[in-house]
Amino acid sequence: MVLLGGGVVSLLAVAYGAGLLLNHSDVPKGTTVLGVDISGSRDEAVAKLQTAFGNRAATPLQLTVGGKPVELKPEKAGLSLDAQTTVRNAAGSDYNPVTVIGSLLGNERVADPVMPVDEEKLQVALQELAGTAGTVTEGTIKFDTGKAVAVPGKAGTTLDTGASAELVTKAFRDMVATGSAGAVELPVTTKEPAVNQAELDRAMKEFAEPAMSGIATVKAGPKSIPFGPKSLPKILSMQAVDGKLVEKYDLEALKAIYGNSFDGVLITRGTGEKTPVSPQDVAGALGKALRGKTTAERTVTIDTNPS
C-alpha cells in the first residue's frame, strides 16, 4: 500500500510538472472566453478575441422607442469589449494542482470578458434618442407681426433613460456573446413640459410683450437703425433652458436686416484691437432696448470705446 501510494504521488507530481511546462504561455492552456480558446501569448489572445468578437462588438443595436425603430452604435453609447483587459485578467500561470493537471486532461479554464460601460456617453446617447422619439411639446412664445403669442406646452411621453440604460447594456453583451440581440423595446414614461404656465406668463410680461410694444433703436457712432414689428419676428425666438424661457437672436437674420448700417464704425476691444461692429454687438444692445418702456429706454448706443 505504501509503495502504491508513493507511486500515485509520483505520477501526480510528474503530471503537475508536465502541466506547468505546457502552461508556460501568457494565457494558460485551455483558457476560454465566451467559448473561444484564447490560450497562447497575450498578443495572440487579443487577436483571437478581436477576430471572434470584434464585428459583434461594433454591430449597431436595433432598438424601438415608442414604436419607432432606431439604431444605436455601441461606440457612440460607450459600450465596448476591452480585449486587452480581458487578456490581462486571464493571463498568468495558475499553480493550483487541480487546474494544472486538469489542463492535461483538456479541462476548460473559463475567463470572463471585460465589457466596460461609459455611463456618461450612454446617457448622452439615450438623451439624444429621447429627443427624437419624445412627444412632449415645450411651452414657448412665438413672435408675429406686432405681437407676441404664448404657446402652452403639452405633456407627452419620453424615453425612460434609467431603465433603458440597463436594457441597452444587456443587449450589447448579448450581441457580443451570441451574435444576436434582437430588437429591444425601450420603455417610455410620461413627462410634463419643463416650461409651465407660470414661466410662460413671466416671460411674456418681462420680455416678450415689452419687446413688441414699439420701435427699438440701436446706435453705434453716428449711425443708427430701428427695429420694429416687421423685422423683430425675423430675429427673435425663445428657447427653453432648464425650465426657463430665454430670448434667442438669429444673428444671420439680424446681420441681413442691419446690413451696412454700421460700416466704418469700429469698436475698441479689451485687447486694444479695433474691429467692426458685429451681430453679437447689435444683439446685445437690442436686447436692452427691447426691455425699455420709454423712447429713451428703447434707444441703446453701442459703446465703441469701453474702458
C-alpha positions, 0 to 999 in steps of 0.5 A: 500500500505504501509503495502504491501510494508513493507511486500515485504521488509520483505520477501526480507530481510528474503530471503537475510538472508536465502541466506547468511546462505546457502552461508556460504561455501568457494565457494558460492552456485551455483558457476560454472566453465566451467559448473561444480558446484564447490560450497562447501569448497575450498578443495572440489572445487579443487577436483571437478575441478581436477576430471572434468578437470584434464585428459583434462588438461594433454591430449597431443595436436595433432598438424601438422607442415608442414604436419607432425603430432606431439604431444605436452604435455601441461606440457612440453609447460607450459600450465596448469589449476591452480585449486587452483587459480581458487578456490581462485578467486571464493571463498568468500561470495558475499553480493550483494542482487541480487546474494544472493537471486538469489542463492535461486532461483538456479541462476548460479554464473559463475567463470572463470578458471585460465589457466596460460601460461609459455611463456618461456617453450612454446617457448622452446617447439615450438623451439624444434618442429621447429627443427624437422619439419624445412627444412632449411639446415645450411651452414657448412664445412665438413672435408675429407681426406686432405681437407676441403669442404664448404657446402652452406646452403639452405633456407627452411621453419620453424615453425612460433613460434609467431603465433603458440604460440597463436594457441597452447594456444587456443587449450589447453583451448579448450581441457580443456573446451570441451574435444576436440581440434582437430588437429591444423595446425601450420603455417610455414614461410620461413627462410634463413640459419643463416650461409651465404656465407660470414661466410662460406668463413671466416671460411674456410680461418681462420680455416678450410683450415689452419687446413688441410694444414699439420701435427699438433703436440701436446706435453705434457712432453716428449711425443708427437703425430701428427695429420694429414689428416687421423685422423683430419676428425675423430675429427673435425666438425663445428657447427653453433652458432648464425650465426657463424661457430665454430670448434667442437672436438669429444673428444671420437674420439680424446681420441681413436686416442691419446690413451696412448700417454700421460700416466704418464704425469700429469698436475698441476691444479689451485687447486694444484691437479695433474691429467692426461692429458685429451681430453679437454687438447689435444683439446685445444692445437690442436686447436692452432696448427691447426691455425699455418702456420709454423712447429713451429706454428703447434707444441703446448706443453701442459703446465703441470705446469701453474702458 
